[in-house]
Amino acid sequence: MSRIHPLIIGLAGALAVANAAVAAHPDSHRQDAPEPAAMNIQGEQQSWIADPHMHAFYDLTVQAFAGGPAHVDQAAFTEKSYALFRDFAVSRRMSPEGMVDHLKLIPGQVVQIAKDDPEVLKSYDNFVAAVFGPQ
């Protein structure tokens, strides 16, 4: 099974929502039509962003990059990330393994993001913008 980058899934979802909105409101292109409400198809993110586990994930990422991007131990970072994700799930009364399955690609993506743009690790706000998108 091939892996599809989450950005592609998000774009496909956004297009599906937009197409559904146009189909449901065929006159929405008229200039006198009301502006459609903004919609976040990823769901509520603020509680995740404010959660201490996500702050710990940021700290773990900064720690993984302490020796420079060329020296990140991807396997160790992934395992420590999964442990955090399991704890996060338990704190939210969710399935630990379900959460790991849901977030399994995130450690690798975060490493690539931080290698491409080291500014991501300068602050938690930068990290949030890179991982969750603009808030």
Backbone as a printed PyTorch tensor [residue, N CA C, xyz], in Angstrom:
tensor([[[  0.8480,  -1.1810,   0.0000],
         [  0.0000,   0.0000,   0.0000],
         [  0.8890,   1.2390,   0.0000]],

        [[  0.6770,   2.1260,  -0.9210],
         [  1.5010,   3.3310,  -0.9930],
         [  1.0400,   4.3410,   0.0410]],

        [[  1.9810,   5.1540,   0.4990],
         [  1.6630,   6.1870,   1.4810],
         [  1.3780,   7.4830,   0.7490]],

        [[  0.3350,   8.1600,   1.1710],
         [ -0.0380,   9.4370,   0.5930],
         [  0.2740,  10.5060,   1.6180]],

        [[  0.9710,  11.5350,   1.2200],
         [  1.3300,  12.6220,   2.1180],
         [  0.0560,  13.2720,   2.6570]],

        [[ -0.0050,  13.5790,   3.9760],
         [ -1.1990,  14.1880,   4.5710],
         [ -1.6290,  15.4820,   3.8940]],

        [[ -0.6800,  16.2440,   3.3400],
         [ -1.0440,  17.4700,   2.6540],
         [ -1.9440,  17.1620,   1.4630]],

        [[ -1.6370,  16.0890,   0.7400],
         [ -2.4500,  15.6970,  -0.4030],
         [ -3.8390,  15.2880,   0.0670]],

        [[ -3.9080,  14.5500,   1.1650],
         [ -5.1980,  14.1560,   1.7160],
         [ -5.9840,  15.4010,   2.1240]],

        [[ -5.2980,  16.3550,   2.7660],
         [ -5.9560,  17.5940,   3.1830],
         [ -6.4690,  18.3890,   1.9990]],

        [[ -5.6630,  18.4730,   0.9450],
         [ -6.0960,  19.1910,  -0.2460],
         [ -7.2800,  18.4950,  -0.9030]],

        [[ -7.2240,  17.1820,  -0.9650],
         [ -8.3420,  16.4350,  -1.5460],
         [ -9.6050,  16.6470,  -0.7160]],

        [[ -9.4520,  16.6390,   0.5940],
         [-10.5970,  16.8880,   1.4710],
         [-11.1500,  18.2840,   1.3030]],

        [[-10.2520,  19.2620,   1.1920],
         [-10.6940,  20.6480,   0.9980],
         [-11.4330,  20.7960,  -0.3190]],

        [[-10.9300,  20.1420,  -1.3520],
         [-11.6130,  20.2000,  -2.6460],
         [-12.9770,  19.5320,  -2.5650]],

        [[-13.0590,  18.4170,  -1.8570],
         [-14.3450,  17.7320,  -1.7110],
         [-15.3440,  18.6180,  -0.9760]],

        [[-14.8960,  19.2880,   0.0900],
         [-15.7690,  20.1970,   0.8330],
         [-16.2050,  21.3500,  -0.0570]],

        [[-15.2590,  21.9140,  -0.8160],
         [-15.5960,  23.0260,  -1.7070],
         [-16.5870,  22.5920,  -2.7760]],

        [[-16.3740,  21.4250,  -3.3770],
         [-17.2990,  20.9280,  -4.3940],
         [-18.6790,  20.6700,  -3.8120]],

        [[-18.7280,  20.1380,  -2.5990],
         [-20.0120,  19.8910,  -1.9470],
         [-20.7240,  21.2050,  -1.6530]],

        [[-19.9630,  22.2160,  -1.2570],
         [-20.5600,  23.5200,  -0.9610],
         [-21.1510,  24.1430,  -2.2190]],

        [[-20.4280,  24.0330,  -3.3280],
         [-20.9370,  24.5880,  -4.5870],
         [-22.1700,  23.8160,  -5.0340]],

        [[-22.1440,  22.5020,  -4.8930],
         [-23.2990,  21.7020,  -5.2950],
         [-24.5150,  22.0100,  -4.4270]],

        [[-24.2740,  22.2180,  -3.1370],
         [-25.3800,  22.5040,  -2.2200],
         [-25.8960,  23.9220,  -2.3840]],

        [[-25.0490,  24.8300,  -2.8390],
         [-25.4140,  26.2370,  -2.9940],
         [-24.9880,  26.7250,  -4.3730]],

        [[-25.7340,  26.3310,  -5.4100],
         [-25.3090,  26.6660,  -6.7650],
         [-25.2310,  28.1580,  -7.0420]],

        [[-25.9090,  28.9970,  -6.2590],
         [-25.8600,  30.4390,  -6.4770],
         [-24.7450,  31.1030,  -5.6780]],

        [[-23.8510,  30.3030,  -5.0590],
         [-22.8190,  30.8710,  -4.1950],
         [-21.8090,  31.7150,  -4.9580]],

        [[-21.7660,  31.6060,  -6.2770],
         [-20.8410,  32.4150,  -7.0640],
         [-21.3840,  33.8230,  -7.3130]],

        [[-22.6430,  34.0550,  -6.9930],
         [-23.2360,  35.3850,  -7.1930],
         [-22.5980,  36.3720,  -6.2300]],

        [[-22.4670,  37.6140,  -6.6610],
         [-21.8360,  38.6290,  -5.8310],
         [-22.6650,  38.9690,  -4.6030]],

        [[-23.9760,  38.8000,  -4.6580],
         [-24.8220,  39.1250,  -3.5150],
         [-25.0040,  37.9230,  -2.5830]],

        [[-24.3480,  36.7980,  -2.9030],
         [-24.4600,  35.6080,  -2.0580],
         [-23.6400,  35.8140,  -0.7830]],

        [[-24.1230,  35.2950,   0.3550],
         [-23.3680,  35.4410,   1.6080],
         [-22.0640,  34.6450,   1.5490]],

        [[-21.0530,  35.1540,   2.2690],
         [-19.7670,  34.4700,   2.3550],
         [-19.9550,  33.1520,   3.1010]],

        [[-19.3890,  32.0670,   2.5820],
         [-19.4830,  30.8020,   3.3220],
         [-18.6110,  30.8660,   4.5690]],

        [[-19.0140,  30.1470,   5.6000],
         [-18.2540,  30.1000,   6.8530],
         [-16.9850,  29.2820,   6.6450]],

        [[-15.9060,  29.6910,   7.2890],
         [-14.6600,  28.9310,   7.2330],
         [-14.8570,  27.6140,   7.9620]],

        [[-14.1930,  26.6000,   7.4700],
         [-14.3570,  25.2740,   8.0540],
         [-12.9960,  24.6090,   8.1740]],

        [[-12.6780,  24.0640,   9.3270],
         [-11.4400,  23.3380,   9.5390],
         [-11.7620,  21.8530,   9.4330]],

        [[-11.3180,  21.2050,   8.3490],
         [-11.6590,  19.7970,   8.1620],
         [-10.8240,  18.8720,   9.0420]],

        [[ -9.8190,  19.4080,   9.7420],
         [ -9.0280,  18.5930,  10.6510],
         [ -9.6600,  18.5230,  12.0380]],

        [[-10.6900,  19.2870,  12.2880],
         [-11.3180,  19.2710,  13.5990],
         [-10.6710,  20.2560,  14.5510]],

        [[-11.0740,  20.1830,  15.7940],
         [-10.6030,  21.1030,  16.8300],
         [ -9.1540,  20.7780,  17.1870]],

        [[ -8.2640,  21.7480,  17.0410],
         [ -6.8400,  21.5240,  17.2780],
         [ -6.3110,  22.2240,  18.5240]],

        [[ -6.9790,  23.2500,  18.9970],
         [ -6.4410,  24.0600,  20.0990],
         [ -6.1480,  23.2420,  21.3430]],

        [[ -7.0110,  22.3040,  21.6800],
         [ -6.7530,  21.5200,  22.8860],
         [ -5.5200,  20.6300,  22.7060]],

        [[ -5.2740,  20.1740,  21.4960],
         [ -4.0650,  19.3950,  21.2270],
         [ -2.8410,  20.2890,  21.3410]],

        [[ -2.9130,  21.4720,  20.7750],
         [ -1.7810,  22.3970,  20.7770],
         [ -1.4150,  22.8060,  22.2050]],

        [[ -2.4250,  22.9880,  23.0400],
         [ -2.1890,  23.4110,  24.4210],
         [ -1.7910,  22.2510,  25.3350]],

        [[ -1.9360,  21.0410,  24.8780],
         [ -1.6710,  19.8650,  25.7120],
         [ -0.1760,  19.7310,  26.0350]],

        [[  0.1460,  19.4130,  27.2790],
         [  1.5540,  19.2390,  27.6740],
         [  2.2860,  18.1640,  26.8620]],

        [[  1.5630,  17.1720,  26.3540],
         [  2.2000,  16.1300,  25.5460],
         [  2.7350,  16.6930,  24.2260]],

        [[  2.0310,  17.6540,  23.6620],
         [  2.5090,  18.2600,  22.4140],
         [  3.7190,  19.1590,  22.6880]],

        [[  3.7060,  19.8270,  23.8460],
         [  4.8890,  20.6040,  24.2460],
         [  6.0770,  19.6580,  24.4520]],

        [[  5.8110,  18.4920,  25.0510],
         [  6.8690,  17.5000,  25.2520],
         [  7.3730,  16.9680,  23.9060]],

        [[  6.4780,  16.8450,  22.9270],
         [  6.8970,  16.4000,  21.5910],
         [  7.8090,  17.4450,  20.9530]],

        [[  7.4840,  18.7000,  21.1270],
         [  8.3610,  19.7750,  20.6480],
         [  9.7320,  19.6760,  21.3270]],

        [[  9.7270,  19.5420,  22.6560],
         [ 10.9870,  19.4270,  23.4010],
         [ 11.8020,  18.2210,  22.9300]],

        [[ 11.1200,  17.1050,  22.6870],
         [ 11.7870,  15.9020,  22.1870],
         [ 12.4150,  16.1580,  20.8120]],

        [[ 11.7070,  16.8910,  19.9720],
         [ 12.2160,  17.2070,  18.6390],
         [ 13.4540,  18.0960,  18.7340]],

        [[ 13.3880,  19.1170,  19.5780],
         [ 14.5450,  19.9990,  19.7740],
         [ 15.7330,  19.1730,  20.2850]],

        [[ 15.4730,  18.2930,  21.2310],
         [ 16.5280,  17.4350,  21.7860],
         [ 17.1230,  16.5280,  20.7070]],

        [[ 16.2820,  15.9800,  19.8360],
         [ 16.7610,  15.0890,  18.7740],
         [ 17.6920,  15.8210,  17.8100]],

        [[ 17.4620,  17.1230,  17.6480],
         [ 18.2700,  17.9300,  16.7240],
         [ 19.4460,  18.6160,  17.4180]],

        [[ 19.6640,  18.3490,  18.6850],
         [ 20.7170,  19.0300,  19.4390],
         [ 22.0990,  18.8510,  18.8130]],

        [[ 22.3630,  17.7100,  18.2140],
         [ 23.6630,  17.4620,  17.5870],
         [ 23.7170,  17.8560,  16.1210]],

        [[ 22.6480,  18.4910,  15.6470],
         [ 22.5700,  18.8910,  14.2450],
         [ 21.7020,  17.9290,  13.4460]],

        [[ 21.1600,  18.4000,  12.3350],
         [ 20.2360,  17.5930,  11.5370],
         [ 20.8390,  16.2860,  11.0120]],

        [[ 22.1380,  16.2790,  10.7540],
         [ 22.7750,  15.0680,  10.2320],
         [ 22.9140,  13.9770,  11.2830]],

        [[ 22.7170,  14.3420,  12.5450],
         [ 22.9330,  13.3840,  13.6320],
         [ 21.6510,  12.9720,  14.3500]],

        [[ 20.5100,  13.1930,  13.7440],
         [ 19.2470,  12.7830,  14.3550],
         [ 19.1440,  11.2650,  14.2730]],

        [[ 18.8940,  10.6350,  15.4190],
         [ 18.6660,   9.1860,  15.4630],
         [ 17.1800,   8.9600,  15.2110]],

        [[ 16.8280,   8.7440,  13.9500],
         [ 15.4280,   8.6390,  13.5350],
         [ 14.6920,   7.5320,  14.2910]],

        [[ 15.3180,   6.3770,  14.4520],
         [ 14.6550,   5.2570,  15.1310],
         [ 14.3570,   5.6010,  16.5970]],

        [[ 15.3260,   6.1700,  17.2850],
         [ 15.1240,   6.5360,  18.6920],
         [ 14.0760,   7.6370,  18.8190]],

        [[ 14.1360,   8.6200,  17.9290],
         [ 13.1590,   9.7110,  17.9390],
         [ 11.7530,   9.1730,  17.7090]],

        [[ 11.6100,   8.2690,  16.7670],
         [ 10.3000,   7.6860,  16.4680],
         [  9.7590,   6.9230,  17.6750]],

        [[ 10.5870,   6.0960,  18.2900],
         [ 10.1390,   5.3140,  19.4520],
         [  9.7360,   6.2160,  20.6190]],

        [[ 10.5280,   7.2510,  20.8910],
         [ 10.1910,   8.1870,  21.9720],
         [  8.9060,   8.9570,  21.6220]],

        [[  8.7380,   9.2890,  20.3530],
         [  7.5190,   9.9740,  19.9090],
         [  6.3070,   9.0830,  20.1400]],

        [[  6.4310,   7.8160,  19.7650],
         [  5.3070,   6.8840,  19.9380],
         [  4.9520,   6.7400,  21.4170]],

        [[  5.9510,   6.7250,  22.2900],
         [  5.6760,   6.6400,  23.7340],
         [  4.8830,   7.8710,  24.1830]],

        [[  5.2750,   9.0510,  23.6970],
         [  4.5210,  10.2750,  24.0150],
         [  3.0980,  10.2110,  23.4660]],

        [[  2.9550,   9.7190,  22.2360],
         [  1.6320,   9.6190,  21.6310],
         [  0.7350,   8.6670,  22.4250]],

        [[  1.3120,   7.5750,  22.9310],
         [  0.5280,   6.6350,  23.7500],
         [  0.0680,   7.3110,  25.0400]],

        [[  0.9830,   8.0190,  25.7010],
         [  0.6210,   8.7350,  26.9350],
         [ -0.4480,   9.7870,  26.6560]],

        [[ -0.3070,  10.4790,  25.5490],
         [ -1.2920,  11.4770,  25.1360],
         [ -2.6570,  10.8240,  24.9800]],

        [[ -2.6990,   9.6780,  24.3290],
         [ -3.9660,   8.9710,  24.1240],
         [ -4.6010,   8.5770,  25.4560]],

        [[ -3.8010,   8.0350,  26.3470],
         [ -4.3180,   7.6250,  27.6590],
         [ -4.8940,   8.8330,  28.3920]],

        [[ -4.2020,   9.9730,  28.3180],
         [ -4.6760,  11.1770,  29.0050],
         [ -6.0180,  11.6550,  28.4500]],

        [[ -6.3180,  11.2610,  27.2360],
         [ -7.5660,  11.6730,  26.5810],
         [ -8.5790,  10.5300,  26.4800]],

        [[ -8.2710,   9.4590,  27.1930],
         [ -9.1500,   8.2810,  27.2050],
         [ -9.3930,   7.7270,  25.8030]],

        [[ -8.2840,   7.6550,  25.0530],
         [ -8.3110,   7.1100,  23.7020],
         [ -7.4210,   5.8700,  23.6570]],

        [[ -7.5090,   5.1400,  22.5790],
         [ -6.6790,   3.9570,  22.3790],
         [ -5.2320,   4.3680,  22.1170]],

        [[ -4.2960,   3.9140,  22.9690],
         [ -2.8870,   4.2570,  22.7340],
         [ -2.3860,   3.7890,  21.3620]],

        [[ -2.6980,   2.5560,  20.9880],
         [ -2.2230,   2.0520,  19.6950],
         [ -2.9640,   2.7090,  18.5410]],

        [[ -4.2260,   3.0720,  18.7670],
         [ -4.9620,   3.8080,  17.7470],
         [ -4.3480,   5.1800,  17.5040]],

        [[ -3.8970,   5.8170,  18.5840],
         [ -3.2620,   7.1280,  18.4430],
         [ -1.9320,   6.9950,  17.7000]],

        [[ -1.1470,   5.9800,  18.0470],
         [  0.1240,   5.7630,  17.3440],
         [ -0.1600,   5.5060,  15.8660]],

        [[ -1.1700,   4.7130,  15.5710],
         [ -1.5010,   4.4460,  14.1710],
         [ -1.9120,   5.7350,  13.4560]],

        [[ -2.6620,   6.5770,  14.1550],
         [ -3.1220,   7.8450,  13.5780],
         [ -1.9520,   8.7980,  13.3080]],

        [[ -0.9470,   8.7910,  14.1910],
         [  0.1720,   9.7400,  14.1080],
         [  1.4800,   9.0970,  13.6480]],

        [[  1.4290,   7.8780,  13.1350],
         [  2.6510,   7.1190,  12.8480],
         [  3.6190,   7.8020,  11.8760]],

        [[  3.1310,   8.6050,  10.9670],
         [  4.0190,   9.2580,  10.0010],
         [  4.5890,  10.5830,  10.5070]],

        [[  4.0460,  11.0890,  11.5900],
         [  4.4140,  12.4150,  12.0840],
         [  5.9010,  12.5310,  12.4530]],

        [[  6.4900,  11.5850,  13.1970],
         [  7.9160,  11.7640,  13.5340],
         [  8.8060,  11.9490,  12.2980]],

        [[  8.6220,  11.1460,  11.2910],
         [  9.4260,  11.2770,  10.0760],
         [  9.1790,  12.5910,   9.3640]],

        [[  7.9170,  13.0080,   9.3340],
         [  7.5900,  14.2760,   8.6870],
         [  8.1790,  15.4570,   9.4470]],

        [[  8.1280,  15.3910,  10.7760],
         [  8.6760,  16.4760,  11.5930],
         [ 10.1880,  16.5700,  11.3990]],

        [[ 10.8590,  15.4380,  11.3330],
         [ 12.3070,  15.4610,  11.0910],
         [ 12.5920,  16.1250,   9.7490]],

        [[ 11.8520,  15.7730,   8.7240],
         [ 12.0760,  16.3620,   7.4100],
         [ 11.7720,  17.8580,   7.4170]],

        [[ 10.6860,  18.2450,   8.0660],
         [ 10.3290,  19.6660,   8.1570],
         [ 11.4410,  20.4450,   8.8450]],

        [[ 11.9360,  19.9180,   9.9680],
         [ 12.9800,  20.6170,  10.7290],
         [ 14.3050,  20.6320,   9.9720]],

        [[ 14.5880,  19.6160,   9.1850],
         [ 15.8010,  19.6340,   8.3600],
         [ 15.6820,  20.6900,   7.2640]],

        [[ 14.4970,  20.7890,   6.6790],
         [ 14.2690,  21.7600,   5.6060],
         [ 14.2440,  23.2000,   6.1190]],

        [[ 13.7240,  23.3760,   7.3440],
         [ 13.5790,  24.7200,   7.9080],
         [ 13.8970,  24.7020,   9.3990]],

        [[ 15.1510,  24.8950,   9.7660],
         [ 15.5500,  24.8610,  11.1770],
         [ 14.8280,  25.8920,  12.0470]],

        [[ 14.2570,  26.9320,  11.4420],
         [ 13.5150,  27.9420,  12.2140],
         [ 12.3150,  27.3230,  12.9330]],

        [[ 11.8450,  26.1910,  12.4490],
         [ 10.7150,  25.4940,  13.0550],
         [ 11.0010,  25.1650,  14.5260]],

        [[ 12.2590,  24.9240,  14.8410],
         [ 12.6180,  24.5270,  16.2080],
         [ 12.9580,  25.7010,  17.1090]],

        [[ 12.8940,  26.9200,  16.6030],
         [ 13.2470,  28.1100,  17.3910],
         [ 12.2270,  28.4230,  18.4800]],

        [[ 10.9630,  28.0290,  18.2620],
         [  9.9380,  28.2870,  19.2680],
         [  8.7820,  27.3030,  19.0990]],

        [[  8.0130,  27.1590,  20.1710],
         [  6.8420,  26.2800,  20.0930],
         [  5.8440,  26.8180,  19.0730]],

        [[  5.6990,  28.1260,  18.9810],
         [  4.7790,  28.7150,  18.0010],
         [  5.1880,  28.3530,  16.5740]],

        [[  6.4700,  28.4230,  16.2740],
         [  6.9540,  28.0320,  14.9490],
         [  6.6570,  26.5580,  14.6830]],

        [[  6.8830,  25.7290,  15.6980],
         [  6.6470,  24.2880,  15.5960],
         [  5.1750,  24.0130,  15.3190]],

        [[  4.3060,  24.6820,  16.0620],
         [  2.8530,  24.5110,  15.8740],
         [  2.4450,  24.9060,  14.4640]],

        [[  2.9560,  26.0170,  13.9790],
         [  2.6090,  26.4720,  12.6280],
         [  3.0530,  25.4410,  11.5860]],

        [[  4.2150,  24.8150,  11.7990],
         [  4.7070,  23.8270,  10.8480],
         [  3.9480,  22.5160,  10.9170]],

        [[  3.5700,  22.1030,  12.1210],
         [  2.9280,  20.7980,  12.3020],
         [  1.4090,  20.8770,  12.1180]],

        [[  0.7840,  21.9030,  12.6710],
         [ -0.6770,  21.9960,  12.6300],
         [ -1.1870,  22.9430,  11.5600]],

        [[ -0.3100,  23.7980,  11.0570],
         [ -0.7400,  24.8130,  10.1130],
         [ -1.0060,  26.1140,  10.8640]],

        [[ -1.1940,  27.1990,  10.1230],
         [ -1.4330,  28.4920,  10.7760],
         [ -2.6820,  28.4600,  11.6410]],

        [[ -2.6080,  29.1370,  12.7530],
         [ -3.7390,  29.1360,  13.7020],
         [ -4.4860,  30.4330,  13.6710]]])
